[in-house]
Amino acid sequence: MSQTLKHQRRASTAPRAWQRMLSGRRLDLLDPSPLDIEIEDIAHGLARVARWNGQTQGDHAFSVAQHSLLVTEITSALEPEWSADWKLAALLHDSAEYVVGDLISPFKAAIGDDYKQVENDLIRAIHIRFGLPAALPRHVSAIIKQADRISAYFEATCLAGFAATEAREFFGTPATLPHEMHSQLEQLRAIDTATAQANFLALFASLQTIRTN
């Protein structure tokens, strides 16, 4: 937690900093405990958080849960030999957004470091809760970030109204992917909330099974 937030926390008039989850957990957003984090709460929240501030085509918002599934699939194509641990890290790369929401990059920059500190503290607690390193190895973070940008490119061009040239300016040229996956990404469409939530939980359970066997 940043010194500014700690100072605010000590003030007697500090606002409530925790949120009640549907699981019954009470998660402190400024000092999150891994013990108060449940995957069902994460999946429920992410399936209901819209990327691109909801400014996407189709009958459904493109959710952070669907984005997380897509990034995990892309990382698997970029790194076919990746362990289940790193695939889980990819699935959870935006998991803090189940409580802080998905702010577009320009707004994050305007808010400043305190927002990033809250987000980073939540990610660390989530990683600890599910047996991942609090801070990922640099090469793992780099691949996840690459997959994130590839996903953003196709989301931008297929759903958010960006021209290809504009998307390349902001997200770069997508790395070479298997032809079948590239074709699939070009046909990207948003899925409904219930399906996104169920698919997120199913992939989490599958990866956990691999990790524990």
N, C-alpha and C positions, 0 to 999 in steps of 0.2 A: 504494500500500500504506500502511496506517495506521502511525503511529509505534509503536504497541503491537506490531503484527505484525512490523515491522522489527526491533524489539528482540528479540522471541522468535526471529526467524530467525537473529540473530547468536549466540544461545546455542549452545554446543557440544552441548547435549542436546536441541536442537529436533527435533521429530518430522519424518519425511519429509513434504514438502509437494507432491510431484508424483504424478501418476497416469499409468500406462501405458495408452495407448489401443490399440484393436484395429488401428488403422492402423500402429502401431509408434511413434507420436509419444509423447514424454514431456512432459506438460503440467504446468508449475509453477503450482499454483493460487494462490500468493501473489504471483507475478511472471510472469503469463502472457505468452508471446511469440506474436504473430500467426503466426509461422512454424510453430508447433506445433499449429495449429488446422486441422482438416479437416472439410468438410461431412459426409462419411460418418460420422465419429465423432459429430457433433452429431445427425444424423438417427437413428443407432442408439441413442444414449443417450436422446433425447427420446421415442422411441417406446416406451421401457421405463420411463419415469418416470410414475407415476400421479398425476393431480391428485386433490384432495380426500382425500389419504392412502389412496386406493383405496376409499373409502366411497361407491361409486356402483353403481347397478343394472346388470345385464346380465352377459353371459358374459365380457366383456373390461373391463379397466381403461380409464378415459378418460385417454388419454395426453397429455402436454404437446405431443407432435408433432401430434395431432389438434386440440388447442386452438389451436396456432399457425396451422394451416391455416384454422381457423374465424375467428380474429381477422383474418387477411389477407383473407378473403372479406368480412367485415363492413366493414373499412376501405375496400375497393373499392366497397362500396355507399354508404358515407358520403361518399367522395371519388372519384367516378368518373373524374376527370381526373388522379388521382395517377400519378406516374412509377413506373417499375419499381424505382427506388432506394428509394422510400418503402414500396412493397409488400414489398420484400425486408427492410426494417427491421422491418416488421410481422411477417413470417415468423420473424425472428430475435429477436423482442422478449423471449422467455424462454429464449434459447439457452444462457445460462450454466447453466441447470438440467441440462444434459447431464452436468455433473460435480458440481454442488453439490446437485442434487435440487430438488424442489418442496416447500418448507416452507409450511405454511399461515400466513396473516398473523399470528395471535396468537403463534405460535412465533417468527416473525421478530422481532416486537417484543420478545419476551422475551430473545432472543439479543443484540440491540443492534446497534451501528454496525459492528462488525468484519465481521459476516456481509454487511451491505450493501456494505461496501468491497470485499470479495472478489468479490461478484456484479458490482459496477460495473466493477471492473478487468477481469473476464472479458469483459463486454459490450463494453468499449472495444477490447480486443484482437480480438474477433470482428469488430467493425465495420471495424477497420483491415484485417484479413485479407481481407475481401470488398469493400473499396473504398467503404465508407460513412463518413460523418463519425464521429469518435470519440464526439462528443456530438451528438445529433440536434437540429435546430431545434425550438424550443419548440412551435410549432403542430403539427409532425409528431408529437411525443411526446404531445401532448394528444389527437389523433385516435386514436392507437394505444391510449392509456389508455381512451378512451371505448369503443372496440371491445372491449377486454379486459373491461370491466365488463359490456357487453352479453352477451358470451360467457359470463361467469361467472353472470349472471342465468339464462340458459337451461340451463346446466350444472346449476346449483343446483336449479332447479325440475323439470327433466326427468330428472335422474340422481341427485342427491344428497339428495333427500328434503325440500327446503325448500318451504314454502308460498310462494305468490306474494307475500303481504304481507311475509313475513320476508325474502325475497330482495330486494324493493324497498328494505327498510330498510338492507340492507348494500351493495347494488350499484346502487341507483337504478332508476328506471323506464326501460326500454330506449327508445332513440331510435326514431323512426319509420323503418322499413325497408320496402323493397319487399314487397308482400304475399306473393309467392312465397317470398322468403327468410324472412320471419317464420313462415310455415307450416312451412318446412323446419326452422327452429330449434325449433319446438314439438314436432317429432318426433325430436329429437336422440337418437342412440344411439351407443355406443362401438363403434369398429371394432377389428379385431385388430392386433397389433403389426406384422406384416409389411406389411399394407396401409397403416398409418399411416406407417411408415418409407418405403415406396415412394412414397406420395403427396407426402410432404415433399420427398424428393429430386427428384421430377418437377417440382414447382412451383419449387423452387430453380433447376433447370436451365432451365426456361422463362423465368424472370425474368432469369437471366444471359444468355440468348440475346438477349433484348430489349435489355438494357443494353449489349451489345457490338456491336450492329448499328447 
